Amino acid sequence: QVQVVESGGGLVQAGGSLRLSCVVRGTIFSINSMGWYRQAPGHQRELVAGITRSGDTNYADSVKGRFTISRDNTKNTVYLQMNILKPEDTAVYYCSASYNNLGYWGKGTLVTVSS
C-alpha cells in the first residue's frame, strides 16, 4: 500500500517563506515523477511544480523565481521551498507521486498567506 503524506503548511505573512515536505511510504522501489499541486477556494487544482526522478523540473509561471522543488530519492521525499509568498498563494497544497504507472495523492496541507 502506498501512502503520500504532506507536511509543513501553515499561516505566514506576505513576503515570508514556508517549506513543504512530502514523503511516500510503502514498499516502493522507484518513484518516477513527483509534484506539487494546489487548489484555492473556487478554483481548479493546478500544477505548481514538478520534478522527474533525474531532477528535471518545471514550474507554473506564477511561482517561477519564488518556489523551488527538490527531491531525495533515498528518502522517497519531495520538497517545495516557497519564498516571497503572496496572498494569492493561499491554497491547499497537494503532493503527487507517479509509481508503477499509477498516480498517488496526499490529502493536502493548507497554506495561508496573510496580507
BELDAVEN-V873611 format. One line per field, one symbol per residue. ss: DSSP state (A for helix, B for strand, O for the rest). phi: phi as a letter, one per 40 degrees, with the letter a starting at -180 (. if undefined). burial: 1 if it has 24 or more other C-alpha atoms within 12 Angstrom, else 0. Layout:
ss=???
phi=???
burial=???
//
This chain:
ss=OOBBBBBOOBBBBOOOOBBBBBBBBOOOOOOOOBBBBBBOOOOOOBBBBBBOOOOOBBBOAAAOOOBBBBBBOOOOBBBBBBOOOOAAAOBBBBBBBBBOOBBBBOOOBBBBBBO
phi=.bbbbcahcibacdgcbabcbabbbhcbbacccbabbabcdgbccbccabaccchcbabcdcbdgbbbbaabccbfbbbbcbbfcbdcccacbbcbabafgbbbbccgbcbbbcc
burial=0011111111110001111111111000011111111111000001111111100011100010011111101001111111111100111111111110000111011111100
//
